[in-house]
Amino acid sequence: MKEIAAAVDVSVMTVSNVINGRDHLVGEETRRRVAAAIDELGYRPSAAARALRSSRTFSIGFVVLYDERKFLGDPFIAALADGLCAQLAELGYSLTIQGVFTDELSEATAFRRMETDGLCLLLSGSQPTKYNLHTLLKSLRQPIVVFQESVETTEPDMCAVRQDDRAGGRFLAEHVMARGARSILMVVPRVEWPAISERVAGAREAVAASHGVTMTLLAADSEKDADVQRALSGYLDAGHTPDAVLAANDQMAIAAYAVLSARGLTPPNEVMLTGFNRFDFWRYFQPRITTVASPAEQLGSRAADALCQRIDEGEFADNDIVLPVELIQGETT
């Protein structure tokens, strides 16, 4: 900063004001001259020096509780990470991502070394597992954002950022019932994701409000094609033919479509079919599957904003941030 100040003939404090975005303390012409000198001299902020001066690491951790190694292959997790990383970069923070097996939770580097200013978490597993996790999180004394589930209002240093999955499940059930469905099969993965539990709850609410409609839950061993197709084939082999299949997400809906069409139950004429999320790959499958659009990237960016605002101001402005979802009419209903 001294070199930049000397090159532009301003004080070191003026250079510091420009670097740290305190533009109201610097004239526009001076700001442009300092910015030009920074580019010309190749100045880069030292994260280590900033951390020593501010007692911050300028790093955020993103921990995913997921019992498969390739967790970034999940489109929802990848979209969350994309939105989170992009917004944190705008705010001057880096992002550390770690996937953690449920039984290795307490050994996660993000929890043991505490080299972050805050944490974002995406959790799966049973309620007892998550209860134990929340107990661990309280002991960390760091601001925390959890994705896709609510938090207790008595936890002031924790914020939930989620999409309205319950409304999405309700939209889909109401949609197929309006088109004549009286028996609904909902296909979900066996792992307990809070978002999918909310989708199931929303669909059940819609069915409960109707007359003469039944809903069955079918759990596949995982979201992989083979597991979804094995579970659905077994259900059909038992002599059941639903009017509509609600898949927990679009990739599971695509796997279900292959089974249904192979048995002459091609959507939408014989059996209706829906998915959830509408990520990029959705547009490349024909016919277009009726689905619900997820604002996953926006969830990531909103989490970054909420966490950095908490770090700067000492508290979360809102402990429960819920983004709306949208029903997308496709060709399978």
C-alpha positions as CSV (number, residue, x, y, z in Angstrom):
1,M,0.0,0.0,0.0
2,K,2.9,2.3,0.6
3,E,4.1,1.8,-2.9
4,I,0.7,2.6,-4.3
5,A,0.4,5.7,-2.1
6,A,3.7,6.9,-3.3
7,A,2.9,6.3,-7.0
8,V,-0.3,8.3,-6.8
9,D,0.9,10.8,-4.2
10,V,-1.8,10.1,-1.6
11,S,-1.8,8.8,2.0
12,V,-1.7,5.1,2.8
13,M,-5.0,5.6,4.6
14,T,-6.6,6.7,1.3
15,V,-5.3,3.6,-0.4
16,S,-6.8,1.5,2.4
17,N,-10.1,3.3,2.0
18,V,-10.2,2.4,-1.7
19,I,-9.2,-1.2,-1.1
20,N,-11.9,-1.7,1.6
21,G,-14.7,-0.1,-0.3
22,R,-15.0,3.1,1.9
23,D,-15.7,5.1,-1.2
24,H,-17.6,7.8,0.7
25,L,-14.2,8.9,2.2
26,V,-12.5,9.2,-1.2
27,G,-13.1,11.5,-4.1
28,E,-14.1,9.8,-7.4
29,E,-11.0,11.0,-9.3
30,T,-8.7,9.9,-6.5
31,R,-10.4,6.5,-6.3
32,R,-9.9,6.0,-10.1
33,R,-6.2,6.9,-9.8
34,V,-5.6,4.6,-6.9
35,A,-7.5,1.8,-8.6
36,A,-5.4,2.2,-11.8
37,A,-2.2,2.1,-9.7
38,I,-3.4,-1.1,-8.0
39,D,-3.9,-2.7,-11.4
40,E,-0.6,-1.4,-12.8
41,L,1.4,-2.6,-9.8
42,G,-0.4,-5.9,-9.5
43,Y,-1.5,-5.4,-5.9
44,R,-3.3,-8.4,-4.3
45,P,-4.6,-8.3,-0.7
46,S,-2.8,-10.7,1.7
47,A,-5.4,-13.0,3.3
48,A,-3.0,-13.8,6.1
49,A,-2.3,-10.1,6.9
50,R,-6.0,-9.2,6.7
51,A,-6.8,-12.0,9.1
52,L,-4.2,-10.9,11.6
53,R,-5.5,-7.3,11.5
54,S,-9.2,-8.1,11.6
55,S,-9.3,-11.4,13.5
56,R,-11.0,-12.9,10.5
57,T,-10.1,-15.6,8.1
58,F,-12.3,-14.3,5.3
59,S,-13.2,-17.9,4.6
60,I,-16.6,-19.7,4.9
61,G,-17.0,-23.5,5.3
62,F,-19.7,-25.5,3.4
63,V,-20.2,-28.9,5.0
64,V,-22.4,-31.5,3.3
65,L,-23.5,-34.5,5.4
66,Y,-23.8,-37.1,2.7
67,D,-23.0,-40.8,2.7
68,E,-21.6,-41.0,-0.9
69,R,-18.2,-39.7,-2.0
70,K,-19.3,-38.0,-5.2
71,F,-21.6,-35.5,-3.4
72,L,-20.9,-32.7,-5.9
73,G,-22.4,-34.9,-8.6
74,D,-25.8,-34.1,-7.0
75,P,-27.3,-31.3,-9.1
76,F,-28.9,-29.6,-6.1
77,I,-25.7,-29.5,-4.1
78,A,-23.7,-28.3,-7.1
79,A,-26.1,-25.5,-7.7
80,L,-26.0,-24.5,-4.0
81,A,-22.2,-24.4,-4.0
82,D,-22.2,-22.4,-7.3
83,G,-24.4,-19.7,-5.9
84,L,-22.6,-19.7,-2.5
85,C,-19.2,-19.5,-4.1
86,A,-20.0,-16.7,-6.6
87,Q,-21.6,-14.4,-4.0
88,L,-18.9,-15.0,-1.4
89,A,-16.3,-14.0,-4.0
90,E,-18.2,-10.8,-4.6
91,L,-18.0,-10.2,-0.8
92,G,-14.3,-10.9,-0.5
93,Y,-14.6,-14.4,1.0
94,S,-13.3,-17.8,-0.1
95,L,-15.2,-21.0,0.3
96,T,-14.0,-24.4,1.7
97,I,-16.2,-27.4,0.8
98,Q,-16.2,-30.7,2.6
99,G,-18.4,-33.8,2.3
100,V,-18.7,-35.7,5.5
101,F,-20.0,-39.2,6.2
102,T,-22.6,-39.3,9.0
103,D,-20.4,-41.5,11.3
104,E,-17.4,-39.2,10.7
105,L,-19.2,-36.0,11.6
106,S,-17.3,-35.0,14.7
107,E,-14.0,-35.6,13.0
108,A,-14.7,-33.2,10.1
109,T,-11.8,-30.8,9.4
110,A,-14.2,-27.9,9.3
111,F,-15.2,-28.6,12.9
112,R,-11.9,-29.5,14.3
113,R,-9.6,-26.8,13.0
114,M,-12.1,-23.8,13.0
115,E,-10.4,-21.9,10.2
116,T,-13.5,-20.2,9.0
117,D,-15.6,-17.2,10.0
118,G,-18.8,-19.1,9.6
119,L,-20.3,-22.3,8.3
120,C,-23.0,-23.4,5.9
121,L,-24.5,-26.9,6.3
122,L,-26.6,-29.2,4.2
123,L,-27.8,-32.1,6.4
124,S,-29.3,-35.5,5.8
125,G,-30.1,-38.4,8.1
126,S,-32.5,-39.2,10.9
127,Q,-33.8,-36.7,13.4
128,P,-31.6,-38.2,16.2
129,T,-28.5,-37.8,14.0
130,K,-29.4,-34.1,13.3
131,Y,-30.2,-33.5,17.0
132,N,-26.7,-34.7,17.9
133,L,-25.3,-32.5,15.1
134,H,-27.1,-29.4,16.4
135,T,-25.6,-30.0,19.8
136,L,-22.2,-30.1,18.2
137,L,-22.9,-26.9,16.2
138,K,-23.9,-24.9,19.3
139,S,-20.5,-25.7,20.8
140,L,-18.6,-24.2,17.9
141,R,-19.6,-20.6,18.7
142,Q,-19.6,-19.7,15.0
143,P,-22.5,-18.2,12.9
144,I,-24.2,-21.0,11.0
145,V,-26.5,-21.2,8.0
146,V,-28.4,-24.5,7.5
147,F,-29.9,-25.2,4.1
148,Q,-33.3,-26.7,3.5
149,E,-34.6,-27.0,7.1
150,S,-36.0,-24.7,9.8
151,V,-34.2,-23.8,13.0
152,E,-35.4,-23.0,16.5
153,T,-36.0,-19.4,17.2
154,T,-34.1,-19.9,20.4
155,E,-30.9,-20.3,18.4
156,P,-30.0,-16.7,17.5
157,D,-26.7,-17.5,15.9
158,M,-28.2,-20.0,13.4
159,C,-30.1,-19.1,10.2
160,A,-32.2,-21.4,7.9
161,V,-32.2,-20.7,4.1
162,R,-34.6,-23.0,2.2
163,Q,-37.0,-23.2,-0.7
164,D,-40.7,-23.8,-0.1
165,D,-40.6,-27.6,-0.8
166,R,-43.9,-28.2,1.0
167,A,-45.7,-25.9,-1.4
168,G,-43.9,-27.6,-4.3
169,G,-45.2,-31.0,-3.2
170,R,-48.6,-29.6,-2.7
171,F,-48.6,-28.0,-6.2
172,L,-47.7,-31.3,-7.9
173,A,-50.3,-33.3,-6.0
174,E,-53.0,-30.8,-6.7
175,H,-51.9,-30.6,-10.4
176,V,-52.3,-34.4,-11.0
177,M,-55.5,-34.6,-9.0
178,A,-57.0,-31.8,-11.1
179,R,-56.2,-34.0,-14.1
180,G,-58.1,-37.0,-12.7
181,A,-55.5,-38.9,-10.6
182,R,-57.1,-40.9,-7.8
183,S,-54.1,-43.1,-6.8
184,I,-50.7,-41.4,-6.4
185,L,-47.4,-43.1,-5.9
186,M,-44.5,-40.9,-4.6
187,V,-41.0,-42.3,-5.2
188,V,-38.3,-41.0,-2.8
189,P,-34.8,-42.1,-1.8
190,R,-34.3,-43.9,1.4
191,V,-31.9,-41.3,2.8
192,E,-33.8,-38.7,4.8
193,W,-33.3,-35.3,3.1
194,P,-35.3,-32.6,4.9
195,A,-36.3,-31.0,1.6
196,I,-37.8,-34.3,0.3
197,S,-39.6,-34.9,3.6
198,E,-41.2,-31.5,3.1
199,R,-42.3,-32.4,-0.5
200,V,-43.9,-35.5,0.8
201,A,-45.7,-33.6,3.6
202,G,-47.0,-31.1,1.0
203,A,-48.3,-33.8,-1.2
204,R,-50.0,-35.5,1.7
205,E,-51.7,-32.3,2.7
206,A,-53.2,-31.9,-0.7
207,V,-54.4,-35.5,-0.8
208,A,-55.9,-35.2,2.7
209,A,-57.9,-32.2,1.5
210,S,-59.4,-34.3,-1.4
211,H,-62.0,-37.1,-1.4
212,G,-61.4,-40.5,-2.7
213,V,-57.6,-40.0,-3.4
214,T,-54.9,-42.3,-2.0
215,M,-51.2,-41.8,-1.8
216,T,-48.5,-44.4,-1.4
217,L,-44.8,-43.7,-0.5
218,L,-42.2,-45.9,-2.2
219,A,-38.6,-45.7,-1.0
220,A,-35.7,-46.6,-3.4
221,D,-32.3,-47.5,-2.0
222,S,-30.9,-44.4,-3.6
223,E,-31.5,-41.8,-6.3
224,K,-29.5,-43.8,-8.8
225,D,-31.3,-45.0,-11.9
226,A,-30.9,-48.7,-11.1
227,D,-32.3,-48.4,-7.6
228,V,-35.3,-46.3,-8.7
229,Q,-36.1,-48.6,-11.5
230,R,-35.8,-51.7,-9.3
231,A,-38.1,-50.2,-6.7
232,L,-40.7,-49.1,-9.2
233,S,-40.6,-52.4,-11.1
234,G,-41.2,-54.3,-7.9
235,Y,-44.2,-52.1,-7.1
236,L,-45.7,-52.6,-10.6
237,D,-44.9,-56.4,-10.5
238,A,-47.1,-56.6,-7.4
239,G,-50.1,-55.6,-9.5
240,H,-50.3,-51.9,-8.6
241,T,-50.8,-49.3,-11.4
242,P,-51.0,-45.7,-10.0
243,D,-52.7,-42.9,-11.9
244,A,-49.6,-40.6,-11.2
245,V,-46.0,-41.1,-10.1
246,L,-44.5,-38.1,-8.2
247,A,-40.7,-38.5,-8.2
248,A,-38.7,-36.8,-5.6
249,N,-36.5,-35.1,-8.2
250,D,-36.1,-34.9,-12.0
251,Q,-33.3,-37.5,-12.3
252,M,-35.6,-40.0,-10.4
253,A,-38.5,-39.1,-12.7
254,I,-36.3,-39.8,-15.8
255,A,-35.5,-43.3,-14.3
256,A,-39.2,-43.9,-13.7
257,Y,-40.1,-42.9,-17.2
258,A,-37.9,-45.7,-18.6
259,V,-39.8,-48.3,-16.5
260,L,-43.2,-46.9,-17.3
261,S,-42.7,-46.6,-21.0
262,A,-41.2,-50.1,-21.3
263,R,-44.4,-51.5,-19.8
264,G,-46.7,-49.6,-22.1
265,L,-47.6,-47.1,-19.3
266,T,-46.1,-44.1,-21.2
267,P,-46.9,-40.7,-19.6
268,P,-49.1,-38.9,-19.7
269,N,-51.9,-41.0,-21.3
270,E,-51.6,-44.1,-19.1
271,V,-49.8,-42.8,-16.1
272,M,-48.9,-39.2,-15.2
273,L,-45.3,-38.4,-14.1
274,T,-43.7,-35.4,-12.3
275,G,-40.2,-34.5,-11.1
276,F,-38.8,-31.7,-9.0
277,N,-36.0,-29.0,-9.4
278,R,-35.8,-28.3,-13.1
279,F,-32.0,-28.1,-13.3
280,D,-30.2,-27.7,-16.7
281,F,-30.3,-31.3,-17.7
282,W,-34.2,-31.3,-17.5
283,R,-34.4,-29.4,-20.8
284,Y,-32.5,-32.1,-22.7
285,F,-35.0,-34.9,-21.9
286,Q,-38.0,-35.6,-24.1
287,P,-40.8,-35.4,-23.3
288,R,-40.4,-32.5,-21.0
289,I,-41.3,-33.6,-17.5
290,T,-43.8,-31.6,-15.4
291,T,-41.7,-30.4,-12.5
292,V,-41.2,-27.6,-9.9
293,A,-38.4,-25.0,-10.5
294,S,-35.9,-24.8,-7.6
295,P,-34.1,-21.5,-6.9
296,A,-31.0,-23.5,-5.7
297,E,-28.4,-21.0,-6.8
298,Q,-30.3,-18.1,-5.2
299,L,-30.4,-20.2,-2.0
300,G,-26.6,-20.2,-2.1
301,S,-26.3,-16.5,-2.8
302,R,-28.8,-15.6,-0.1
303,A,-26.9,-17.7,2.4
304,A,-23.7,-15.9,1.6
305,D,-25.4,-12.5,2.1
306,A,-27.0,-13.6,5.4
307,L,-23.7,-15.0,6.8
308,C,-21.5,-12.1,5.8
309,Q,-24.1,-9.6,7.2
310,R,-24.1,-11.5,10.5
311,I,-20.3,-11.4,10.6
312,D,-20.3,-7.7,10.0
313,E,-23.2,-6.7,12.2
314,G,-23.2,-9.3,14.9
315,E,-26.6,-10.9,14.3
316,F,-28.8,-12.4,11.6
317,A,-31.5,-10.0,10.2
318,D,-33.7,-13.0,9.6
319,N,-33.4,-16.5,11.1
320,D,-35.7,-18.2,8.5
321,I,-35.3,-17.2,4.8
322,V,-37.8,-19.0,2.5
323,L,-37.7,-18.7,-1.3
324,P,-40.8,-19.6,-3.4
325,V,-40.9,-22.4,-6.0
326,E,-42.8,-22.5,-9.3
327,L,-44.8,-25.3,-10.9
328,I,-43.6,-25.9,-14.5
329,Q,-46.1,-27.6,-16.8
330,G,-44.5,-30.3,-18.9
331,E,-45.7,-33.0,-21.3
332,T,-45.9,-35.8,-18.8
333,T,-49.2,-34.8,-17.2
